[in-house]
Amino acid sequence: MTNVPLVTRKLAVLEEHLRRLRERRPDSVDAFVADALVQDAIAMSVLVVVQEAVDIALHVASDEGWGVPTRYADGFGLLAKHAVISEPLAADLARAVQLRNRIAHGYASIDASRLWQELPAGEQAFTAFVSAIAAHLSREA
């Protein structure tokens, strides 16, 4: 059975960093590319959002006895396999893990223009993830 208080705390952190992403994202790509401090702040929030989602996926999968994936991205696949999230959402979240890895292991590989353009879709994917996990937790309670 999923550790509801732990996952709920992690969801709160994830949602807080999603809020920060929305607030910090400039209105134009030019403004984003020109502001290294905003790029760093957004990159850090992306890192936290993805890491919290990965942690949640791993906790749910482990707590439910579905196994422990060998790769971060595979945690989302386990959630999809057990109908907690959809397959397309799992694929979107797995791609976000790749972005997290690029941020965590070196900023040089981050394309600011691409990050700015992908943020809205990423926010939507993580918002959908939060809703799906909340629904799972309500079934557990």
GULODO-259873 format. One record per residue: residue number from 1; chain; residue in three letters; y, x, z of N, C-alpha, C in turn. Coordinates in steps of 0.1 Angstrom, whole numbers, plus 2048, in hexadecimal, padded with zeros to 3 digits. Layout:
residues N
<n->NUM chain->A res->Ala n.north->Y n.east->X n.up->Z ca.north->Y ca.east->X ca.up->Z c.north->Y c.east->X c.up->Z> $
...
END
This chain:
residues 141
<n->1 chain->A res->Met n.north->7F4 n.east->808 n.up->800 ca.north->800 ca.east->800 ca.up->800 c.north->80C c.east->809 c.up->800> $
<n->2 chain->A res->Thr n.north->816 n.east->805 n.up->7F8 ca.north->822 ca.east->80D ca.up->7F6 c.north->82A c.east->80E c.up->803> $
<n->3 chain->A res->Asn n.north->830 n.east->819 n.up->806 ca.north->838 ca.east->81B ca.up->812 c.north->846 c.east->815 c.up->80E> $
<n->4 chain->A res->Val n.north->848 n.east->808 n.up->812 ca.north->854 ca.east->801 ca.up->80D c.north->861 c.east->807 c.up->813> $
<n->5 chain->A res->Pro n.north->862 n.east->80B n.up->820 ca.north->86E ca.east->810 ca.up->825 c.north->872 c.east->81D c.up->81D> $
<n->6 chain->A res->Leu n.north->868 n.east->826 n.up->81B ca.north->86B ca.east->832 ca.up->814 c.north->870 c.east->830 c.up->806> $
<n->7 chain->A res->Val n.north->869 n.east->828 n.up->7FF ca.north->86D ca.east->825 ca.up->7F1 c.north->87A c.east->81E c.up->7F0> $
<n->8 chain->A res->Thr n.north->87D n.east->815 n.up->7FA ca.north->88A ca.east->80E ca.up->7FA c.north->895 c.east->818 c.up->7FC> $
<n->9 chain->A res->Arg n.north->893 n.east->822 n.up->805 ca.north->89E ca.east->82C ca.up->807 c.north->8A0 c.east->834 c.up->7FA> $
<n->10 chain->A res->Lys n.north->895 n.east->837 n.up->7F3 ca.north->897 ca.east->83F ca.up->7E7 c.north->89D c.east->836 c.up->7DC> $
<n->11 chain->A res->Leu n.north->89B n.east->829 n.up->7DC ca.north->8A1 ca.east->821 ca.up->7D2 c.north->8B0 c.east->820 c.up->7D5> $
<n->12 chain->A res->Ala n.north->8B4 n.east->820 n.up->7E2 ca.north->8C2 ca.east->820 ca.up->7E5 c.north->8CA c.east->82C c.up->7E0> $
<n->13 chain->A res->Val n.north->8C3 n.east->838 n.up->7E2 ca.north->8C9 ca.east->844 ca.up->7DD c.north->8CA c.east->844 c.up->7CE> $
<n->14 chain->A res->Leu n.north->8C0 n.east->83F n.up->7C7 ca.north->8C0 ca.east->83E ca.up->7B8 c.north->8CB c.east->835 c.up->7B4> $
<n->15 chain->A res->Glu n.north->8CD n.east->82A n.up->7BA ca.north->8D7 ca.east->820 ca.up->7B6 c.north->8E5 c.east->826 c.up->7B9> $
<n->16 chain->A res->Glu n.north->8E7 n.east->82D n.up->7C4 ca.north->8F4 ca.east->834 ca.up->7C7 c.north->8F7 c.east->83E c.up->7BC> $
<n->17 chain->A res->His n.north->8EE n.east->845 n.up->7B7 ca.north->8F1 ca.east->84F ca.up->7AD c.north->8F3 c.east->849 c.up->79F> $
<n->18 chain->A res->Leu n.north->8EC n.east->83D n.up->79D ca.north->8EF ca.east->836 ca.up->790 c.north->8FE c.east->831 c.up->791> $
<n->19 chain->A res->Arg n.north->902 n.east->82C n.up->79C ca.north->910 ca.east->827 ca.up->79E c.north->91A c.east->833 c.up->79B> $
<n->20 chain->A res->Arg n.north->917 n.east->83F n.up->7A0 ca.north->91F ca.east->84A ca.up->79E c.north->91F c.east->84E c.up->78F> $
<n->21 chain->A res->Leu n.north->914 n.east->84D n.up->788 ca.north->914 ca.east->850 ca.up->77A c.north->91D c.east->846 c.up->773> $
<n->22 chain->A res->Arg n.north->91C n.east->83A n.up->776 ca.north->925 ca.east->830 ca.up->76F c.north->934 c.east->833 c.up->771> $
<n->23 chain->A res->Glu n.north->937 n.east->836 n.up->77E ca.north->945 ca.east->838 ca.up->781 c.north->94A c.east->845 c.up->77B> $
<n->24 chain->A res->Arg n.north->942 n.east->84F n.up->77A ca.north->947 ca.east->85C ca.up->775 c.north->947 c.east->85E c.up->766> $
<n->25 chain->A res->Arg n.north->93F n.east->856 n.up->75F ca.north->93E ca.east->857 ca.up->751 c.north->94C c.east->854 c.up->74A> $
<n->26 chain->A res->Pro n.north->952 n.east->85E n.up->744 ca.north->95F ca.east->85B ca.up->73E c.north->95E c.east->851 c.up->732> $
<n->27 chain->A res->Asp n.north->969 n.east->84C n.up->72E ca.north->96A ca.east->842 ca.up->723 c.north->966 c.east->848 c.up->715> $
<n->28 chain->A res->Ser n.north->968 n.east->855 n.up->714 ca.north->966 ca.east->85B ca.up->707 c.north->95D c.east->868 c.up->708> $
<n->29 chain->A res->Val n.north->956 n.east->86B n.up->6FE ca.north->94E ca.east->877 ca.up->6FE c.north->957 c.east->884 c.up->6FE> $
<n->30 chain->A res->Asp n.north->963 n.east->883 n.up->6F8 ca.north->96C ca.east->88E ca.up->6F8 c.north->971 c.east->891 c.up->706> $
<n->31 chain->A res->Ala n.north->973 n.east->887 n.up->70E ca.north->977 ca.east->889 ca.up->71C c.north->96C c.east->88F c.up->724> $
<n->32 chain->A res->Phe n.north->960 n.east->88B n.up->721 ca.north->954 ca.east->890 ca.up->728 c.north->952 c.east->89F c.up->725> $
<n->33 chain->A res->Val n.north->952 n.east->8A2 n.up->718 ca.north->94F ca.east->8B0 ca.up->713 c.north->95A c.east->8B9 c.up->719> $
<n->34 chain->A res->Ala n.north->966 n.east->8B4 n.up->71B ca.north->971 ca.east->8BD ca.up->71F c.north->971 c.east->8BF c.up->72E> $
<n->35 chain->A res->Asp n.north->969 n.east->8B8 n.up->736 ca.north->96A ca.east->8B9 ca.up->745 c.north->95D c.east->8BE c.up->74A> $
<n->36 chain->A res->Ala n.north->95C n.east->8CA n.up->74D ca.north->950 ca.east->8D1 ca.up->752 c.north->94C c.east->8CB c.up->760> $
<n->37 chain->A res->Leu n.north->956 n.east->8C8 n.up->768 ca.north->953 ca.east->8C3 ca.up->775 c.north->94D c.east->8B5 c.up->775> $
<n->38 chain->A res->Val n.north->951 n.east->8AD n.up->76C ca.north->94B ca.east->8A0 ca.up->76A c.north->93D c.east->8A1 c.up->764> $
<n->39 chain->A res->Gln n.north->93B n.east->8AA n.up->75B ca.north->92E ca.east->8AD ca.up->756 c.north->924 c.east->8B1 c.up->761> $
<n->40 chain->A res->Asp n.north->929 n.east->8BA n.up->76A ca.north->920 ca.east->8BF ca.up->775 c.north->91D c.east->8B3 c.up->77E> $
<n->41 chain->A res->Ala n.north->927 n.east->8AB n.up->781 ca.north->925 ca.east->8A0 ca.up->78B c.north->91B c.east->896 c.up->785> $
<n->42 chain->A res->Ile n.north->91C n.east->893 n.up->778 ca.north->913 ca.east->88A ca.up->771 c.north->905 c.east->890 c.up->770> $
<n->43 chain->A res->Ala n.north->905 n.east->89D n.up->76D ca.north->8F8 ca.east->8A3 ca.up->76C c.north->8F0 c.east->8A3 c.up->779> $
<n->44 chain->A res->Met n.north->8F8 n.east->8A5 n.up->784 ca.north->8F2 ca.east->8A4 ca.up->792 c.north->8ED c.east->896 c.up->795> $
<n->45 chain->A res->Ser n.north->8F5 n.east->88C n.up->792 ca.north->8F0 ca.east->87F ca.up->794 c.north->8E4 c.east->87B c.up->78B> $
<n->46 chain->A res->Val n.north->8E4 n.east->880 n.up->77F ca.north->8D8 ca.east->87D ca.up->777 c.north->8CC c.east->884 c.up->77D> $
<n->47 chain->A res->Leu n.north->8CE n.east->890 n.up->782 ca.north->8C3 ca.east->897 ca.up->788 c.north->8BD c.east->88F c.up->794> $
<n->48 chain->A res->Val n.north->8C6 n.east->88A n.up->79C ca.north->8C2 ca.east->882 ca.up->7A8 c.north->8BC c.east->875 c.up->7A4> $
<n->49 chain->A res->Val n.north->8C1 n.east->86E n.up->79B ca.north->8BB ca.east->862 ca.up->796 c.north->8AD c.east->864 c.up->791> $
<n->50 chain->A res->Val n.north->8AB n.east->86D n.up->789 ca.north->89E ca.east->870 ca.up->783 c.north->894 c.east->874 c.up->78E> $
<n->51 chain->A res->Gln n.north->899 n.east->87D n.up->797 ca.north->890 ca.east->882 ca.up->7A1 c.north->88C c.east->877 c.up->7AB> $
<n->52 chain->A res->Glu n.north->895 n.east->86F n.up->7AE ca.north->892 ca.east->864 ca.up->7B7 c.north->888 c.east->85A c.up->7B0> $
<n->53 chain->A res->Ala n.north->88A n.east->857 n.up->7A4 ca.north->880 ca.east->84F ca.up->79C c.north->873 c.east->855 c.up->79C> $
<n->54 chain->A res->Val n.north->872 n.east->862 n.up->799 ca.north->865 ca.east->869 ca.up->799 c.north->85F c.east->868 c.up->7A7> $
<n->55 chain->A res->Asp n.north->866 n.east->86B n.up->7B1 ca.north->861 ca.east->86A ca.up->7BF c.north->85B c.east->85C c.up->7C2> $
<n->56 chain->A res->Ile n.north->863 n.east->852 n.up->7BE ca.north->85E ca.east->844 ca.up->7C0 c.north->851 c.east->841 c.up->7B8> $
<n->57 chain->A res->Ala n.north->851 n.east->846 n.up->7AC ca.north->845 ca.east->843 ca.up->7A4 c.north->839 c.east->84A c.up->7AA> $
<n->58 chain->A res->Leu n.north->83B n.east->857 n.up->7AF ca.north->830 ca.east->85E ca.up->7B5 c.north->82C c.east->858 c.up->7C2> $
<n->59 chain->A res->His n.north->835 n.east->853 n.up->7CA ca.north->832 ca.east->84C ca.up->7D7 c.north->82A c.east->840 c.up->7D5> $
<n->60 chain->A res->Val n.north->82F n.east->837 n.up->7CB ca.north->828 ca.east->82B ca.up->7C9 c.north->81A c.east->82D c.up->7C4> $
<n->61 chain->A res->Ala n.north->818 n.east->836 n.up->7BA ca.north->80B ca.east->839 ca.up->7B4 c.north->802 c.east->83E c.up->7BF> $
<n->62 chain->A res->Ser n.north->807 n.east->848 n.up->7C7 ca.north->7FE ca.east->84D ca.up->7D2 c.north->7FB c.east->843 c.up->7DC> $
<n->63 chain->A res->Asp n.north->805 n.east->83C n.up->7E1 ca.north->803 ca.east->832 ca.up->7EC c.north->7F9 c.east->827 c.up->7E7> $
<n->64 chain->A res->Glu n.north->7FA n.east->824 n.up->7DA ca.north->7F1 ca.east->819 ca.up->7D5 c.north->7E3 c.east->81E c.up->7D2> $
<n->65 chain->A res->Gly n.north->7E1 n.east->82B n.up->7D3 ca.north->7D4 ca.east->831 ca.up->7CF c.north->7D1 c.east->832 c.up->7C1> $
<n->66 chain->A res->Trp n.north->7DC n.east->833 n.up->7B9 ca.north->7DA ca.east->834 ca.up->7AA c.north->7D9 c.east->842 c.up->7A5> $
<n->67 chain->A res->Gly n.north->7DA n.east->84C n.up->7AE ca.north->7D9 ca.east->85A ca.up->7AB c.north->7E6 c.east->861 c.up->7AC> $
<n->68 chain->A res->Val n.north->7E6 n.east->86E n.up->7AB ca.north->7F1 ca.east->876 ca.up->7AB c.north->7F3 c.east->87E c.up->79E> $
<n->69 chain->A res->Pro n.north->7FD n.east->87A n.up->796 ca.north->7FE ca.east->880 ca.up->789 c.north->801 c.east->88F c.up->78A> $
<n->70 chain->A res->Thr n.north->7FD n.east->896 n.up->77F ca.north->800 ca.east->8A5 ca.up->77F c.north->80D c.east->8A8 c.up->77A> $
<n->71 chain->A res->Arg n.north->814 n.east->89F n.up->773 ca.north->821 ca.east->8A1 ca.up->76E c.north->82A c.east->896 c.up->773> $
<n->72 chain->A res->Tyr n.north->837 n.east->899 n.up->775 ca.north->840 ca.east->88E ca.up->779 c.north->840 c.east->882 c.up->770> $
<n->73 chain->A res->Ala n.north->841 n.east->884 n.up->763 ca.north->842 ca.east->879 ca.up->75A c.north->836 c.east->870 c.up->75A> $
<n->74 chain->A res->Asp n.north->82A n.east->876 n.up->75E ca.north->81E ca.east->86E ca.up->75F c.north->81E c.east->863 c.up->76A> $
<n->75 chain->A res->Gly n.north->827 n.east->865 n.up->774 ca.north->828 ca.east->85B ca.up->77E c.north->82D c.east->84E c.up->779> $
<n->76 chain->A res->Phe n.north->836 n.east->84E n.up->76F ca.north->83A ca.east->842 ca.up->769 c.north->82F c.east->83B c.up->761> $
<n->77 chain->A res->Gly n.north->827 n.east->843 n.up->75B ca.north->81B ca.east->83E ca.up->753 c.north->812 c.east->837 c.up->75C> $
<n->78 chain->A res->Leu n.north->80F n.east->83C n.up->768 ca.north->807 ca.east->835 ca.up->772 c.north->80D c.east->828 c.up->776> $
<n->79 chain->A res->Leu n.north->81A n.east->827 n.up->778 ca.north->820 ca.east->81B ca.up->77C c.north->81F c.east->811 c.up->770> $
<n->80 chain->A res->Ala n.north->820 n.east->815 n.up->764 ca.north->81E ca.east->80C ca.up->758 c.north->80F c.east->808 c.up->757> $
<n->81 chain->A res->Lys n.north->806 n.east->811 n.up->75A ca.north->7F8 ca.east->80D ca.up->759 c.north->7F4 c.east->802 c.up->763> $
<n->82 chain->A res->His n.north->7FC n.east->802 n.up->76E ca.north->7F9 ca.east->7F8 ca.up->779 c.north->804 c.east->7EC c.up->779> $
<n->83 chain->A res->Ala n.north->80B n.east->7EB n.up->76D ca.north->814 ca.east->7E0 ca.up->76B c.north->820 c.east->7DF c.up->774> $
<n->84 chain->A res->Val n.north->824 n.east->7EA n.up->77A ca.north->830 ca.east->7EB ca.up->782 c.north->83C c.east->7EC c.up->779> $
<n->85 chain->A res->Ile n.north->83B n.east->7F4 n.up->76F ca.north->846 ca.east->7F5 ca.up->765 c.north->83F c.east->7F3 c.up->757> $
<n->86 chain->A res->Ser n.north->847 n.east->7F1 n.up->74D ca.north->842 ca.east->7F0 ca.up->73F c.north->83F c.east->7FD c.up->739> $
<n->87 chain->A res->Glu n.north->837 n.east->7FE n.up->72F ca.north->834 ca.east->80A ca.up->728 c.north->840 c.east->810 c.up->721> $
<n->88 chain->A res->Pro n.north->849 n.east->808 n.up->71B ca.north->855 ca.east->80E ca.up->715 c.north->85E c.east->814 c.up->720> $
<n->89 chain->A res->Leu n.north->85F n.east->80D n.up->72B ca.north->867 ca.east->812 ca.up->736 c.north->861 c.east->81F c.up->73B> $
<n->90 chain->A res->Ala n.north->854 n.east->820 n.up->73C ca.north->84E ca.east->82C ca.up->741 c.north->851 c.east->838 c.up->737> $
<n->91 chain->A res->Ala n.north->851 n.east->835 n.up->72A ca.north->854 ca.east->83F ca.up->720 c.north->863 c.east->844 c.up->721> $
<n->92 chain->A res->Asp n.north->86C n.east->83A n.up->723 ca.north->87A ca.east->83E ca.up->725 c.north->87C c.east->847 c.up->731> $
<n->93 chain->A res->Leu n.north->875 n.east->843 n.up->73C ca.north->877 ca.east->84B ca.up->748 c.north->870 c.east->858 c.up->747> $
<n->94 chain->A res->Ala n.north->865 n.east->859 n.up->740 ca.north->85F ca.east->866 ca.up->73D c.north->868 c.east->870 c.up->736> $
<n->95 chain->A res->Arg n.north->870 n.east->86A n.up->72C ca.north->87A ca.east->872 ca.up->725 c.north->885 c.east->877 c.up->72E> $
<n->96 chain->A res->Ala n.north->888 n.east->86F n.up->738 ca.north->893 ca.east->872 ca.up->741 c.north->88E c.east->87E c.up->74A> $
<n->97 chain->A res->Val n.north->881 n.east->87F n.up->74C ca.north->87C ca.east->88B ca.up->754 c.north->87E c.east->898 c.up->74C> $
<n->98 chain->A res->Gln n.north->87E n.east->897 n.up->73F ca.north->881 ca.east->8A3 ca.up->737 c.north->88F c.east->8A7 c.up->739> $
<n->99 chain->A res->Leu n.north->898 n.east->89D n.up->739 ca.north->8A6 ca.east->8A0 ca.up->73B c.north->8A8 c.east->8A6 c.up->749> $
<n->100 chain->A res->Arg n.north->8A1 n.east->8A0 n.up->753 ca.north->8A2 ca.east->8A6 ca.up->761 c.north->89E c.east->8B4 c.up->761> $
<n->101 chain->A res->Asn n.north->893 n.east->8B7 n.up->75A ca.north->88E ca.east->8C5 ca.up->759 c.north->898 c.east->8CF c.up->753> $
<n->102 chain->A res->Arg n.north->89F n.east->8CA n.up->749 ca.north->8A9 ca.east->8D2 ca.up->742 c.north->8B5 c.east->8D5 c.up->74C> $
<n->103 chain->A res->Ile n.north->8B9 n.east->8CB n.up->753 ca.north->8C4 ca.east->8CC ca.up->75D c.north->8BF c.east->8D5 c.up->768> $
<n->104 chain->A res->Ala n.north->8B3 n.east->8D3 n.up->76D ca.north->8AF ca.east->8DB ca.up->779 c.north->8AC c.east->8E9 c.up->776> $
<n->105 chain->A res->His n.north->8A9 n.east->8EC n.up->76A ca.north->8A5 ca.east->8FA ca.up->766 c.north->8AF c.east->901 c.up->75D> $
<n->106 chain->A res->Gly n.north->8BB n.east->8FC n.up->75C ca.north->8C5 ca.east->903 ca.up->754 c.north->8CE c.east->8FA c.up->74C> $
<n->107 chain->A res->Tyr n.north->8DB n.east->8FA n.up->750 ca.north->8E5 ca.east->8F2 ca.up->74A c.north->8E7 c.east->8F5 c.up->73B> $
<n->108 chain->A res->Ala n.north->8E4 n.east->901 n.up->737 ca.north->8E7 ca.east->905 ca.up->729 c.north->8E0 c.east->8FD c.up->71F> $
<n->109 chain->A res->Ser n.north->8D6 n.east->8F6 n.up->722 ca.north->8CF ca.east->8EE ca.up->719 c.north->8D4 c.east->8DF c.up->718> $
<n->110 chain->A res->Ile n.north->8DE n.east->8DC n.up->720 ca.north->8E3 ca.east->8CE ca.up->720 c.north->8EF c.east->8CD c.up->716> $
<n->111 chain->A res->Asp n.north->8ED n.east->8C3 n.up->70D ca.north->8F7 ca.east->8C0 ca.up->703 c.north->900 c.east->8B5 c.up->709> $
<n->112 chain->A res->Ala n.north->90C n.east->8B8 n.up->70C ca.north->915 ca.east->8AF ca.up->713 c.north->917 c.east->8A2 c.up->70B> $
<n->113 chain->A res->Ser n.north->919 n.east->8A4 n.up->6FE ca.north->91B ca.east->898 ca.up->6F5 c.north->90F c.east->88F c.up->6F5> $
<n->114 chain->A res->Arg n.north->904 n.east->895 n.up->6F4 ca.north->8F7 ca.east->88D ca.up->6F5 c.north->8F5 c.east->886 c.up->702> $
<n->115 chain->A res->Leu n.north->8F8 n.east->88D n.up->70D ca.north->8F6 ca.east->887 ca.up->71A c.north->900 c.east->87B c.up->71C> $
<n->116 chain->A res->Trp n.north->90C n.east->87D n.up->717 ca.north->916 ca.east->872 ca.up->718 c.north->911 c.east->866 c.up->711> $
<n->117 chain->A res->Gln n.north->90C n.east->868 n.up->705 ca.north->907 ca.east->85D ca.up->6FD c.north->8FB c.east->856 c.up->702> $
<n->118 chain->A res->Glu n.north->8F2 n.east->85E n.up->709 ca.north->8E5 ca.east->858 ca.up->70E c.north->8E7 c.east->852 c.up->71C> $
<n->119 chain->A res->Leu n.north->8F2 n.east->854 n.up->723 ca.north->8F3 ca.east->84F ca.up->730 c.north->8F1 c.east->840 c.up->731> $
<n->120 chain->A res->Pro n.north->8F8 n.east->838 n.up->729 ca.north->8F6 ca.east->829 ca.up->72A c.north->8E7 c.east->824 c.up->729> $
<n->121 chain->A res->Ala n.north->8E0 n.east->829 n.up->720 ca.north->8D2 ca.east->826 ca.up->71E c.north->8CA c.east->82B c.up->72A> $
<n->122 chain->A res->Gly n.north->8CD n.east->836 n.up->72F ca.north->8C6 ca.east->83C ca.up->73B c.north->8C9 c.east->833 c.up->747> $
<n->123 chain->A res->Glu n.north->8D6 n.east->82F n.up->749 ca.north->8D9 ca.east->827 ca.up->754 c.north->8D1 c.east->81A c.up->753> $
<n->124 chain->A res->Gln n.north->8D0 n.east->814 n.up->748 ca.north->8C9 ca.east->807 ca.up->746 c.north->8BA c.east->809 c.up->749> $
<n->125 chain->A res->Ala n.north->8B4 n.east->814 n.up->745 ca.north->8A6 ca.east->817 ca.up->748 c.north->8A4 c.east->818 c.up->757> $
<n->126 chain->A res->Phe n.north->8AD n.east->81F n.up->75E ca.north->8AB ca.east->821 ca.up->76C c.north->8AE c.east->814 c.up->774> $
<n->127 chain->A res->Thr n.north->8B7 n.east->80C n.up->76F ca.north->8BA ca.east->7FF ca.up->775 c.north->8AE c.east->7F6 c.up->774> $
<n->128 chain->A res->Ala n.north->8A7 n.east->7F7 n.up->768 ca.north->89B ca.east->7EF ca.up->766 c.north->890 c.east->7F4 c.up->770> $
<n->129 chain->A res->Phe n.north->88F n.east->801 n.up->771 ca.north->886 ca.east->807 ca.up->77B c.north->888 c.east->802 c.up->789> $
<n->130 chain->A res->Val n.north->894 n.east->802 n.up->78D ca.north->898 ca.east->7FE ca.up->79B c.north->893 c.east->7EF c.up->79C> $
<n->131 chain->A res->Ser n.north->896 n.east->7E7 n.up->793 ca.north->891 ca.east->7D9 ca.up->793 c.north->882 c.east->7D7 c.up->794> $
<n->132 chain->A res->Ala n.north->87B n.east->7DF n.up->78C ca.north->86D ca.east->7DE ca.up->78C c.north->867 c.east->7E3 c.up->799> $
<n->133 chain->A res->Ile n.north->86C n.east->7EE n.up->79E ca.north->867 ca.east->7F3 ca.up->7AB c.north->86A c.east->7E9 c.up->7B6> $
<n->134 chain->A res->Ala n.north->876 n.east->7E3 n.up->7B6 ca.north->87A ca.east->7D9 ca.up->7C0 c.north->870 c.east->7CD c.up->7C0> $
<n->135 chain->A res->Ala n.north->86D n.east->7C9 n.up->7B4 ca.north->863 ca.east->7BE ca.up->7B2 c.north->855 c.east->7C2 c.up->7B7> $
<n->136 chain->A res->His n.north->851 n.east->7CE n.up->7B5 ca.north->845 ca.east->7D3 ca.up->7BA c.north->845 c.east->7D3 c.up->7C9> $
<n->137 chain->A res->Leu n.north->850 n.east->7D8 n.up->7CF ca.north->851 ca.east->7D8 ca.up->7DE c.north->851 c.east->7CA c.up->7E4> $
<n->138 chain->A res->Ser n.north->857 n.east->7C1 n.up->7DD ca.north->857 ca.east->7B3 ca.up->7E2 c.north->848 c.east->7AD c.up->7E2> $
<n->139 chain->A res->Arg n.north->840 n.east->7B1 n.up->7D8 ca.north->832 ca.east->7AD ca.up->7D8 c.north->82A c.east->7B3 c.up->7E3> $
<n->140 chain->A res->Glu n.north->82E n.east->7BF n.up->7E6 ca.north->827 ca.east->7C7 ca.up->7F1 c.north->82A c.east->7C1 c.up->7FF> $
<n->141 chain->A res->Ala n.north->836 n.east->7BC n.up->800 ca.north->83B ca.east->7B7 ca.up->80E c.north->834 c.east->7AA c.up->812> $
END
